[in-house]
């Protein structure tokens, strides 16, 4: 009887020990983790899926210089134990990368430890062959319209109200008492070394003489293609429409 009791206790102890081992193994296997994928797989996901986030875990400066198109930035160093506010959905697919793949693995594991369930880490931007963008390039100064005084002649007022490298917009108002007719051809001049110099059109440019009419009291905005004049420098300009010189100034934005 004593022998049977000892045998039973021994078997019970072994069973409990085995169950404990199995439990530990399951706990280890069930630990939240992430999956590393190739950059080709990541690119395919970006091409075919819609509901995903691309997460750049490098520093803000690195991100600003260049990052994968559409990526958001949360530096690895700033990821702690609280879910980032910009990642509210713990079940959303999140594609994580850094420069070489070291920080992305660290960040991916930290997110997984917080309960994020669909983390895929795909290495570093230094080997990425897909599209990228730059905040630095996006914030570089661009040419923009500055001073644009109204010019008035014989009851016709004109003002440049928009300029791009391809187009200039002029607002015309007629308060002359008569219908005013204007045409398509125009000239564009720029001030250079204190003198006014007309910009020359490419030889292939030709004009079609079309007359437009602006009734008394009427207002219109005309758009003129200036892509052939290579307007890329700041300075004082004049556009001449039907003999009316309209001055404007272009400056570089900050």
Beta strands, then each sheet from edge to edge (+ up, - down):
strand 1: 35-36
strand 2: 52-56
strand 3: 67-68
strand 4: 72-73
strand 5: 93-98
strand 6: 119-124
strand 7: 132-133
strand 8: 143-145
strand 9: 151-153
strand 10: 156-163
strand 11: 167-174
strand 12: 180-182
strand 13: 186-192
strand 14: 195-198
strand 15: 212-214
strand 16: 219-225
strand 17: 235-241
strand 18: 244-252
sheet 1: 1+ 6+ 5+ 2+ 4+
sheet 2: 3+ 7-
sheet 3: 8+ 18- 17+ 13- 14+
sheet 4: 9+ 10- 11+ 16-
sheet 5: 12+ 15-
end
